[in-house]
């Protein structure tokens, strides 16, 4: 099993404040971790503060 967390820095919010946006994304994801099954196939889009999709995370079965 493998966990992948990928964030694209091309959105306007990510380019304006990349550190703050990434901190907010990671805090939000960590806070909601208990909502997701920790099994292969689990995945979700990642959004910046402007609710623009900037990536995704997934648990893969390798």
CHARMM internal coordinates of N, CA and C (Angstrom, degrees):
IC EDIT
DIST 1 N 1 CA 1.4509
DIST 1 CA 1 C 1.5292
ANGL 1 N 1 CA 1 C 108.05
DIST 1 C 2 N 1.3425
ANGL 1 CA 1 C 2 N 115.41
DIHE 1 N 1 CA 1 C 2 N 144.43
DIST 2 N 2 CA 1.4662
ANGL 1 C 2 N 2 CA 120.82
DIHE 1 CA 1 C 2 N 2 CA -178.44
DIST 2 CA 2 C 1.5231
ANGL 2 N 2 CA 2 C 109.00
DIHE 1 C 2 N 2 CA 2 C -140.93
DIST 2 C 3 N 1.3437
ANGL 2 CA 2 C 3 N 116.49
DIHE 2 N 2 CA 2 C 3 N 139.69
DIST 3 N 3 CA 1.4610
ANGL 2 C 3 N 3 CA 123.40
DIHE 2 CA 2 C 3 N 3 CA 177.01
DIST 3 CA 3 C 1.5230
ANGL 3 N 3 CA 3 C 108.60
DIHE 2 C 3 N 3 CA 3 C -103.97
DIST 3 C 4 N 1.3379
ANGL 3 CA 3 C 4 N 116.42
DIHE 3 N 3 CA 3 C 4 N 129.18
DIST 4 N 4 CA 1.4680
ANGL 3 C 4 N 4 CA 122.04
DIHE 3 CA 3 C 4 N 4 CA -179.98
DIST 4 CA 4 C 1.5308
ANGL 4 N 4 CA 4 C 108.08
DIHE 3 C 4 N 4 CA 4 C -124.36
DIST 4 C 5 N 1.3313
ANGL 4 CA 4 C 5 N 116.35
DIHE 4 N 4 CA 4 C 5 N 130.84
DIST 5 N 5 CA 1.4711
ANGL 4 C 5 N 5 CA 122.77
DIHE 4 CA 4 C 5 N 5 CA 179.30
DIST 5 CA 5 C 1.5198
ANGL 5 N 5 CA 5 C 105.99
DIHE 4 C 5 N 5 CA 5 C -131.64
DIST 5 C 6 N 1.3259
ANGL 5 CA 5 C 6 N 116.92
DIHE 5 N 5 CA 5 C 6 N 109.88
DIST 6 N 6 CA 1.4678
ANGL 5 C 6 N 6 CA 120.82
DIHE 5 CA 5 C 6 N 6 CA -174.05
DIST 6 CA 6 C 1.5219
ANGL 6 N 6 CA 6 C 110.06
DIHE 5 C 6 N 6 CA 6 C -122.83
DIST 6 C 7 N 1.3373
ANGL 6 CA 6 C 7 N 115.78
DIHE 6 N 6 CA 6 C 7 N 127.60
DIST 7 N 7 CA 1.4546
ANGL 6 C 7 N 7 CA 121.98
DIHE 6 CA 6 C 7 N 7 CA -179.55
DIST 7 CA 7 C 1.5246
ANGL 7 N 7 CA 7 C 109.03
DIHE 6 C 7 N 7 CA 7 C -125.08
DIST 7 C 8 N 1.3260
ANGL 7 CA 7 C 8 N 115.76
DIHE 7 N 7 CA 7 C 8 N 130.37
DIST 8 N 8 CA 1.4549
ANGL 7 C 8 N 8 CA 123.43
DIHE 7 CA 7 C 8 N 8 CA 177.88
DIST 8 CA 8 C 1.5316
ANGL 8 N 8 CA 8 C 108.14
DIHE 7 C 8 N 8 CA 8 C -94.08
DIST 8 C 9 N 1.3058
ANGL 8 CA 8 C 9 N 117.52
DIHE 8 N 8 CA 8 C 9 N 131.43
DIST 9 N 9 CA 1.4717
ANGL 8 C 9 N 9 CA 121.62
DIHE 8 CA 8 C 9 N 9 CA -176.87
DIST 9 CA 9 C 1.5253
ANGL 9 N 9 CA 9 C 112.78
DIHE 8 C 9 N 9 CA 9 C -95.71
DIST 9 C 10 N 1.3239
ANGL 9 CA 9 C 10 N 118.89
DIHE 9 N 9 CA 9 C 10 N 21.84
DIST 10 N 10 CA 1.4610
ANGL 9 C 10 N 10 CA 121.64
DIHE 9 CA 9 C 10 N 10 CA -175.62
DIST 10 CA 10 C 1.5220
ANGL 10 N 10 CA 10 C 114.97
DIHE 9 C 10 N 10 CA 10 C -89.76
DIST 10 C 11 N 1.3393
ANGL 10 CA 10 C 11 N 119.24
DIHE 10 N 10 CA 10 C 11 N -11.88
DIST 11 N 11 CA 1.4716
ANGL 10 C 11 N 11 CA 119.60
DIHE 10 CA 10 C 11 N 11 CA -179.94
DIST 11 CA 11 C 1.5267
ANGL 11 N 11 CA 11 C 109.49
DIHE 10 C 11 N 11 CA 11 C -70.06
DIST 11 C 12 N 1.3205
ANGL 11 CA 11 C 12 N 115.94
DIHE 11 N 11 CA 11 C 12 N 160.17
DIST 12 N 12 CA 1.4672
ANGL 11 C 12 N 12 CA 121.01
DIHE 11 CA 11 C 12 N 12 CA -179.86
DIST 12 CA 12 C 1.5256
ANGL 12 N 12 CA 12 C 111.08
DIHE 11 C 12 N 12 CA 12 C -59.90
DIST 12 C 13 N 1.3310
ANGL 12 CA 12 C 13 N 116.99
DIHE 12 N 12 CA 12 C 13 N -44.14
DIST 13 N 13 CA 1.4699
ANGL 12 C 13 N 13 CA 120.71
DIHE 12 CA 12 C 13 N 13 CA -179.24
DIST 13 CA 13 C 1.5252
ANGL 13 N 13 CA 13 C 110.93
DIHE 12 C 13 N 13 CA 13 C -64.31
DIST 13 C 14 N 1.3270
ANGL 13 CA 13 C 14 N 116.88
DIHE 13 N 13 CA 13 C 14 N -41.19
DIST 14 N 14 CA 1.4659
ANGL 13 C 14 N 14 CA 120.46
DIHE 13 CA 13 C 14 N 14 CA -179.73
DIST 14 CA 14 C 1.5259
ANGL 14 N 14 CA 14 C 110.80
DIHE 13 C 14 N 14 CA 14 C -67.00
DIST 14 C 15 N 1.3069
ANGL 14 CA 14 C 15 N 117.63
DIHE 14 N 14 CA 14 C 15 N -35.65
DIST 15 N 15 CA 1.4655
ANGL 14 C 15 N 15 CA 119.89
DIHE 14 CA 14 C 15 N 15 CA 179.35
DIST 15 CA 15 C 1.5220
ANGL 15 N 15 CA 15 C 111.58
DIHE 14 C 15 N 15 CA 15 C -74.39
DIST 15 C 16 N 1.3138
ANGL 15 CA 15 C 16 N 117.15
DIHE 15 N 15 CA 15 C 16 N -34.01
DIST 16 N 16 CA 1.4623
ANGL 15 C 16 N 16 CA 121.01
DIHE 15 CA 15 C 16 N 16 CA -178.85
DIST 16 CA 16 C 1.5299
ANGL 16 N 16 CA 16 C 111.90
DIHE 15 C 16 N 16 CA 16 C -70.59
DIST 16 C 17 N 1.3205
ANGL 16 CA 16 C 17 N 117.21
DIHE 16 N 16 CA 16 C 17 N -46.61
DIST 17 N 17 CA 1.4733
ANGL 16 C 17 N 17 CA 122.68
DIHE 16 CA 16 C 17 N 17 CA -177.44
DIST 17 CA 17 C 1.5271
ANGL 17 N 17 CA 17 C 110.23
DIHE 16 C 17 N 17 CA 17 C -138.83
DIST 17 C 18 N 1.3199
ANGL 17 CA 17 C 18 N 118.30
DIHE 17 N 17 CA 17 C 18 N 70.08
DIST 18 N 18 CA 1.4707
ANGL 17 C 18 N 18 CA 119.59
DIHE 17 CA 17 C 18 N 18 CA -173.71
DIST 18 CA 18 C 1.5298
ANGL 18 N 18 CA 18 C 113.94
DIHE 17 C 18 N 18 CA 18 C -59.98
DIST 18 C 19 N 1.3053
ANGL 18 CA 18 C 19 N 117.94
DIHE 18 N 18 CA 18 C 19 N -42.49
DIST 19 N 19 CA 1.4648
ANGL 18 C 19 N 19 CA 120.09
DIHE 18 CA 18 C 19 N 19 CA -178.64
DIST 19 CA 19 C 1.5236
ANGL 19 N 19 CA 19 C 111.31
DIHE 18 C 19 N 19 CA 19 C -64.98
DIST 19 C 20 N 1.3359
ANGL 19 CA 19 C 20 N 116.99
DIHE 19 N 19 CA 19 C 20 N -47.59
DIST 20 N 20 CA 1.4539
ANGL 19 C 20 N 20 CA 120.86
DIHE 19 CA 19 C 20 N 20 CA -179.03
DIST 20 CA 20 C 1.5280
ANGL 20 N 20 CA 20 C 111.61
DIHE 19 C 20 N 20 CA 20 C -64.77
DIST 20 C 21 N 1.3228
ANGL 20 CA 20 C 21 N 116.19
DIHE 20 N 20 CA 20 C 21 N -40.91
DIST 21 N 21 CA 1.4665
ANGL 20 C 21 N 21 CA 119.79
DIHE 20 CA 20 C 21 N 21 CA 179.30
DIST 21 CA 21 C 1.5267
ANGL 21 N 21 CA 21 C 110.70
DIHE 20 C 21 N 21 CA 21 C -63.73
DIST 21 C 22 N 1.3209
ANGL 21 CA 21 C 22 N 117.15
DIHE 21 N 21 CA 21 C 22 N -44.80
DIST 22 N 22 CA 1.4591
ANGL 21 C 22 N 22 CA 120.32
DIHE 21 CA 21 C 22 N 22 CA -179.62
DIST 22 CA 22 C 1.5311
ANGL 22 N 22 CA 22 C 110.87
DIHE 21 C 22 N 22 CA 22 C -65.50
DIST 22 C 23 N 1.3315
ANGL 22 CA 22 C 23 N 117.38
DIHE 22 N 22 CA 22 C 23 N -39.26
DIST 23 N 23 CA 1.4622
ANGL 22 C 23 N 23 CA 120.21
DIHE 22 CA 22 C 23 N 23 CA 176.09
DIST 23 CA 23 C 1.5272
ANGL 23 N 23 CA 23 C 110.66
DIHE 22 C 23 N 23 CA 23 C -60.48
DIST 23 C 24 N 1.3189
ANGL 23 CA 23 C 24 N 116.68
DIHE 23 N 23 CA 23 C 24 N -44.20
DIST 24 N 24 CA 1.4619
ANGL 23 C 24 N 24 CA 121.09
DIHE 23 CA 23 C 24 N 24 CA -179.49
DIST 24 CA 24 C 1.5244
ANGL 24 N 24 CA 24 C 110.77
DIHE 23 C 24 N 24 CA 24 C -64.80
DIST 24 C 25 N 1.3232
ANGL 24 CA 24 C 25 N 116.98
DIHE 24 N 24 CA 24 C 25 N -42.90
DIST 25 N 25 CA 1.4663
ANGL 24 C 25 N 25 CA 121.42
DIHE 24 CA 24 C 25 N 25 CA 178.52
DIST 25 CA 25 C 1.5225
ANGL 25 N 25 CA 25 C 110.48
DIHE 24 C 25 N 25 CA 25 C -60.58
DIST 25 C 26 N 1.3194
ANGL 25 CA 25 C 26 N 117.44
DIHE 25 N 25 CA 25 C 26 N -47.47
DIST 26 N 26 CA 1.4668
ANGL 25 C 26 N 26 CA 121.39
DIHE 25 CA 25 C 26 N 26 CA -178.30
DIST 26 CA 26 C 1.5209
ANGL 26 N 26 CA 26 C 111.77
DIHE 25 C 26 N 26 CA 26 C -66.18
DIST 26 C 27 N 1.3416
ANGL 26 CA 26 C 27 N 117.50
DIHE 26 N 26 CA 26 C 27 N -40.45
DIST 27 N 27 CA 1.4703
ANGL 26 C 27 N 27 CA 120.63
DIHE 26 CA 26 C 27 N 27 CA 177.41
DIST 27 CA 27 C 1.5267
ANGL 27 N 27 CA 27 C 110.38
DIHE 26 C 27 N 27 CA 27 C -61.98
DIST 27 C 28 N 1.3266
ANGL 27 CA 27 C 28 N 116.25
DIHE 27 N 27 CA 27 C 28 N -46.69
DIST 28 N 28 CA 1.4647
ANGL 27 C 28 N 28 CA 121.04
DIHE 27 CA 27 C 28 N 28 CA -179.14
DIST 28 CA 28 C 1.5228
ANGL 28 N 28 CA 28 C 110.33
DIHE 27 C 28 N 28 CA 28 C -60.62
DIST 28 C 29 N 1.3298
ANGL 28 CA 28 C 29 N 116.63
DIHE 28 N 28 CA 28 C 29 N -46.22
DIST 29 N 29 CA 1.4580
ANGL 28 C 29 N 29 CA 119.74
DIHE 28 CA 28 C 29 N 29 CA -178.64
DIST 29 CA 29 C 1.5309
ANGL 29 N 29 CA 29 C 110.57
DIHE 28 C 29 N 29 CA 29 C -64.58
DIST 29 C 30 N 1.3253
ANGL 29 CA 29 C 30 N 117.20
DIHE 29 N 29 CA 29 C 30 N -45.63
DIST 30 N 30 CA 1.4641
ANGL 29 C 30 N 30 CA 120.45
DIHE 29 CA 29 C 30 N 30 CA -178.53
DIST 30 CA 30 C 1.5270
ANGL 30 N 30 CA 30 C 111.19
DIHE 29 C 30 N 30 CA 30 C -62.61
DIST 30 C 31 N 1.3252
ANGL 30 CA 30 C 31 N 116.61
DIHE 30 N 30 CA 30 C 31 N -38.81
DIST 31 N 31 CA 1.4648
ANGL 30 C 31 N 31 CA 120.77
DIHE 30 CA 30 C 31 N 31 CA 179.67
DIST 31 CA 31 C 1.5264
ANGL 31 N 31 CA 31 C 111.23
DIHE 30 C 31 N 31 CA 31 C -64.36
DIST 31 C 32 N 1.3258
ANGL 31 CA 31 C 32 N 117.11
DIHE 31 N 31 CA 31 C 32 N -34.54
DIST 32 N 32 CA 1.4587
ANGL 31 C 32 N 32 CA 121.51
DIHE 31 CA 31 C 32 N 32 CA -176.93
DIST 32 CA 32 C 1.5292
ANGL 32 N 32 CA 32 C 113.74
DIHE 31 C 32 N 32 CA 32 C -97.05
DIST 32 C 33 N 1.3024
ANGL 32 CA 32 C 33 N 117.40
DIHE 32 N 32 CA 32 C 33 N 6.29
DIST 33 N 33 CA 1.4604
ANGL 32 C 33 N 33 CA 121.81
DIHE 32 CA 32 C 33 N 33 CA -177.46
DIST 33 CA 33 C 1.5301
ANGL 33 N 33 CA 33 C 112.60
DIHE 32 C 33 N 33 CA 33 C -52.75
DIST 33 C 34 N 1.3144
ANGL 33 CA 33 C 34 N 116.77
DIHE 33 N 33 CA 33 C 34 N -38.75
DIST 34 N 34 CA 1.4656
ANGL 33 C 34 N 34 CA 119.84
DIHE 33 CA 33 C 34 N 34 CA -177.92
DIST 34 CA 34 C 1.5247
ANGL 34 N 34 CA 34 C 113.20
DIHE 33 C 34 N 34 CA 34 C -65.41
DIST 34 C 35 N 1.3200
ANGL 34 CA 34 C 35 N 117.89
DIHE 34 N 34 CA 34 C 35 N -15.76
DIST 35 N 35 CA 1.4654
ANGL 34 C 35 N 35 CA 121.45
DIHE 34 CA 34 C 35 N 35 CA -179.49
DIST 35 CA 35 C 1.5259
ANGL 35 N 35 CA 35 C 113.34
DIHE 34 C 35 N 35 CA 35 C -79.98
DIST 35 C 36 N 1.3252
ANGL 35 CA 35 C 36 N 116.97
DIHE 35 N 35 CA 35 C 36 N -14.91
DIST 36 N 36 CA 1.4569
ANGL 35 C 36 N 36 CA 121.05
DIHE 35 CA 35 C 36 N 36 CA -173.18
DIST 36 CA 36 C 1.5196
ANGL 36 N 36 CA 36 C 111.81
DIHE 35 C 36 N 36 CA 36 C -106.66
DIST 36 C 37 N 1.3329
ANGL 36 CA 36 C 37 N 116.66
DIHE 36 N 36 CA 36 C 37 N 140.65
DIST 37 N 37 CA 1.4668
ANGL 36 C 37 N 37 CA 118.74
DIHE 36 CA 36 C 37 N 37 CA 175.65
DIST 37 CA 37 C 1.5253
ANGL 37 N 37 CA 37 C 110.11
DIHE 36 C 37 N 37 CA 37 C -71.23
DIST 37 C 38 N 1.2978
ANGL 37 CA 37 C 38 N 117.41
DIHE 37 N 37 CA 37 C 38 N 136.16
DIST 38 N 38 CA 1.4591
ANGL 37 C 38 N 38 CA 121.53
DIHE 37 CA 37 C 38 N 38 CA 178.66
DIST 38 CA 38 C 1.5252
ANGL 38 N 38 CA 38 C 108.21
DIHE 37 C 38 N 38 CA 38 C -92.95
DIST 38 C 39 N 1.3357
ANGL 38 CA 38 C 39 N 113.73
DIHE 38 N 38 CA 38 C 39 N 71.65
DIST 39 N 39 CA 1.4590
ANGL 38 C 39 N 39 CA 120.40
DIHE 38 CA 38 C 39 N 39 CA -178.66
DIST 39 CA 39 C 1.5269
ANGL 39 N 39 CA 39 C 109.38
DIHE 38 C 39 N 39 CA 39 C -148.36
DIST 39 C 40 N 1.3197
ANGL 39 CA 39 C 40 N 117.08
DIHE 39 N 39 CA 39 C 40 N 155.18
DIST 40 N 40 CA 1.4617
ANGL 39 C 40 N 40 CA 120.28
DIHE 39 CA 39 C 40 N 40 CA 179.33
DIST 40 CA 40 C 1.5288
ANGL 40 N 40 CA 40 C 110.69
DIHE 39 C 40 N 40 CA 40 C -54.54
DIST 40 C 41 N 1.3108
ANGL 40 CA 40 C 41 N 114.95
DIHE 40 N 40 CA 40 C 41 N 138.57
DIST 41 N 41 CA 1.4570
ANGL 40 C 41 N 41 CA 121.37
DIHE 40 CA 40 C 41 N 41 CA -179.05
DIST 41 CA 41 C 1.5107
ANGL 41 N 41 CA 41 C 113.48
DIHE 40 C 41 N 41 CA 41 C 101.79
DIST 41 C 42 N 1.3321
ANGL 41 CA 41 C 42 N 117.72
DIHE 41 N 41 CA 41 C 42 N -19.30
DIST 42 N 42 CA 1.4622
ANGL 41 C 42 N 42 CA 120.14
DIHE 41 CA 41 C 42 N 42 CA 177.29
DIST 42 CA 42 C 1.5220
ANGL 42 N 42 CA 42 C 108.21
DIHE 41 C 42 N 42 CA 42 C -69.09
DIST 42 C 43 N 1.3227
ANGL 42 CA 42 C 43 N 116.78
DIHE 42 N 42 CA 42 C 43 N 134.22
DIST 43 N 43 CA 1.4603
ANGL 42 C 43 N 43 CA 120.67
DIHE 42 CA 42 C 43 N 43 CA 177.62
DIST 43 CA 43 C 1.5163
ANGL 43 N 43 CA 43 C 109.63
DIHE 42 C 43 N 43 CA 43 C -162.87
DIST 43 C 44 N 1.3201
ANGL 43 CA 43 C 44 N 115.23
DIHE 43 N 43 CA 43 C 44 N 160.27
DIST 44 N 44 CA 1.4618
ANGL 43 C 44 N 44 CA 121.06
DIHE 43 CA 43 C 44 N 44 CA -178.08
DIST 44 CA 44 C 1.5250
ANGL 44 N 44 CA 44 C 108.36
DIHE 43 C 44 N 44 CA 44 C -160.29
DIST 44 C 45 N 1.3305
ANGL 44 CA 44 C 45 N 116.12
DIHE 44 N 44 CA 44 C 45 N 148.97
DIST 45 N 45 CA 1.4592
ANGL 44 C 45 N 45 CA 120.29
DIHE 44 CA 44 C 45 N 45 CA 173.11
DIST 45 CA 45 C 1.5185
ANGL 45 N 45 CA 45 C 109.48
DIHE 44 C 45 N 45 CA 45 C -72.03
DIST 45 C 46 N 1.3258
ANGL 45 CA 45 C 46 N 115.85
DIHE 45 N 45 CA 45 C 46 N 156.09
DIST 46 N 46 CA 1.4671
ANGL 45 C 46 N 46 CA 123.47
DIHE 45 CA 45 C 46 N 46 CA 176.92
DIST 46 CA 46 C 1.5209
ANGL 46 N 46 CA 46 C 107.10
DIHE 45 C 46 N 46 CA 46 C -113.83
DIST 46 C 47 N 1.3376
ANGL 46 CA 46 C 47 N 116.91
DIHE 46 N 46 CA 46 C 47 N 133.55
DIST 47 N 47 CA 1.4579
ANGL 46 C 47 N 47 CA 122.06
DIHE 46 CA 46 C 47 N 47 CA -177.14
DIST 47 CA 47 C 1.5244
ANGL 47 N 47 CA 47 C 111.00
DIHE 46 C 47 N 47 CA 47 C -120.44
DIST 47 C 48 N 1.3419
ANGL 47 CA 47 C 48 N 116.01
DIHE 47 N 47 CA 47 C 48 N 146.00
DIST 48 N 48 CA 1.4607
ANGL 47 C 48 N 48 CA 120.38
DIHE 47 CA 47 C 48 N 48 CA 174.26
DIST 48 CA 48 C 1.5262
ANGL 48 N 48 CA 48 C 109.26
DIHE 47 C 48 N 48 CA 48 C -83.78
DIST 48 C 49 N 1.3329
ANGL 48 CA 48 C 49 N 117.66
DIHE 48 N 48 CA 48 C 49 N -175.77
DIST 49 N 49 CA 1.4652
ANGL 48 C 49 N 49 CA 121.10
DIHE 48 CA 48 C 49 N 49 CA -176.83
DIST 49 CA 49 C 1.5206
ANGL 49 N 49 CA 49 C 112.91
DIHE 48 C 49 N 49 CA 49 C -66.36
DIST 49 C 50 N 1.3238
ANGL 49 CA 49 C 50 N 117.65
DIHE 49 N 49 CA 49 C 50 N -19.90
DIST 50 N 50 CA 1.4563
ANGL 49 C 50 N 50 CA 121.72
DIHE 49 CA 49 C 50 N 50 CA 176.37
DIST 50 CA 50 C 1.5211
ANGL 50 N 50 CA 50 C 112.49
DIHE 49 C 50 N 50 CA 50 C -90.54
DIST 50 C 51 N 1.3321
ANGL 50 CA 50 C 51 N 116.44
DIHE 50 N 50 CA 50 C 51 N 10.72
DIST 51 N 51 CA 1.4621
ANGL 50 C 51 N 51 CA 124.44
DIHE 50 CA 50 C 51 N 51 CA -179.14
DIST 51 CA 51 C 1.5322
ANGL 51 N 51 CA 51 C 112.91
DIHE 50 C 51 N 51 CA 51 C 62.02
DIST 51 C 52 N 1.3327
ANGL 51 CA 51 C 52 N 116.39
DIHE 51 N 51 CA 51 C 52 N 27.86
DIST 52 N 52 CA 1.4578
ANGL 51 C 52 N 52 CA 121.59
DIHE 51 CA 51 C 52 N 52 CA 173.43
DIST 52 CA 52 C 1.5320
ANGL 52 N 52 CA 52 C 108.04
DIHE 51 C 52 N 52 CA 52 C -92.01
DIST 52 C 53 N 1.3216
ANGL 52 CA 52 C 53 N 116.28
DIHE 52 N 52 CA 52 C 53 N 131.81
DIST 53 N 53 CA 1.4612
ANGL 52 C 53 N 53 CA 120.28
DIHE 52 CA 52 C 53 N 53 CA 178.31
DIST 53 CA 53 C 1.5262
ANGL 53 N 53 CA 53 C 109.09
DIHE 52 C 53 N 53 CA 53 C -64.43
DIST 53 C 54 N 1.3404
ANGL 53 CA 53 C 54 N 116.08
DIHE 53 N 53 CA 53 C 54 N 125.86
DIST 54 N 54 CA 1.4658
ANGL 53 C 54 N 54 CA 120.49
DIHE 53 CA 53 C 54 N 54 CA -177.61
DIST 54 CA 54 C 1.5305
ANGL 54 N 54 CA 54 C 112.26
DIHE 53 C 54 N 54 CA 54 C -125.03
DIST 54 C 55 N 1.3272
ANGL 54 CA 54 C 55 N 116.75
DIHE 54 N 54 CA 54 C 55 N 7.82
DIST 55 N 55 CA 1.4576
ANGL 54 C 55 N 55 CA 119.11
DIHE 54 CA 54 C 55 N 55 CA 178.51
DIST 55 CA 55 C 1.5060
ANGL 55 N 55 CA 55 C 111.28
DIHE 54 C 55 N 55 CA 55 C 161.84
DIST 55 C 56 N 1.3278
ANGL 55 CA 55 C 56 N 114.55
DIHE 55 N 55 CA 55 C 56 N -161.85
DIST 56 N 56 CA 1.4544
ANGL 55 C 56 N 56 CA 120.05
DIHE 55 CA 55 C 56 N 56 CA 177.59
DIST 56 CA 56 C 1.5139
ANGL 56 N 56 CA 56 C 110.22
DIHE 55 C 56 N 56 CA 56 C -158.00
DIST 56 C 57 N 1.3110
ANGL 56 CA 56 C 57 N 115.51
DIHE 56 N 56 CA 56 C 57 N 160.85
DIST 57 N 57 CA 1.4566
ANGL 56 C 57 N 57 CA 122.01
DIHE 56 CA 56 C 57 N 57 CA 171.26
DIST 57 CA 57 C 1.5215
ANGL 57 N 57 CA 57 C 106.42
DIHE 56 C 57 N 57 CA 57 C -120.88
DIST 57 C 58 N 1.3147
ANGL 57 CA 57 C 58 N 115.59
DIHE 57 N 57 CA 57 C 58 N 156.15
DIST 58 N 58 CA 1.4615
ANGL 57 C 58 N 58 CA 120.49
DIHE 57 CA 57 C 58 N 58 CA 179.57
DIST 58 CA 58 C 1.5257
ANGL 58 N 58 CA 58 C 110.27
DIHE 57 C 58 N 58 CA 58 C -158.57
DIST 58 C 59 N 1.3078
ANGL 58 CA 58 C 59 N 114.80
DIHE 58 N 58 CA 58 C 59 N 152.15
DIST 59 N 59 CA 1.4619
ANGL 58 C 59 N 59 CA 121.16
DIHE 58 CA 58 C 59 N 59 CA 170.06
DIST 59 CA 59 C 1.5172
ANGL 59 N 59 CA 59 C 106.15
DIHE 58 C 59 N 59 CA 59 C -108.98
DIST 59 C 60 N 1.3193
ANGL 59 CA 59 C 60 N 115.13
DIHE 59 N 59 CA 59 C 60 N 119.45
DIST 60 N 60 CA 1.4506
ANGL 59 C 60 N 60 CA 122.19
DIHE 59 CA 59 C 60 N 60 CA -174.98
DIST 60 CA 60 C 1.5195
ANGL 60 N 60 CA 60 C 111.32
DIHE 59 C 60 N 60 CA 60 C -107.47
DIST 60 C 61 N 1.2881
ANGL 60 CA 60 C 61 N 115.18
DIHE 60 N 60 CA 60 C 61 N 149.59
DIST 61 N 61 CA 1.4690
ANGL 60 C 61 N 61 CA 121.29
DIHE 60 CA 60 C 61 N 61 CA 175.76
DIST 61 CA 61 C 1.5102
ANGL 61 N 61 CA 61 C 107.73
DIHE 60 C 61 N 61 CA 61 C -99.22
DIST 61 C 62 N 1.3272
ANGL 61 CA 61 C 62 N 116.93
DIHE 61 N 61 CA 61 C 62 N 106.09
DIST 62 N 62 CA 1.4746
ANGL 61 C 62 N 62 CA 120.21
DIHE 61 CA 61 C 62 N 62 CA -178.07
DIST 62 CA 62 C 1.4977
ANGL 62 N 62 CA 62 C 111.70
DIHE 61 C 62 N 62 CA 62 C -96.99
END
COOR INIT
IC SEED 1 N 1 CA 1 C
IC BUILD
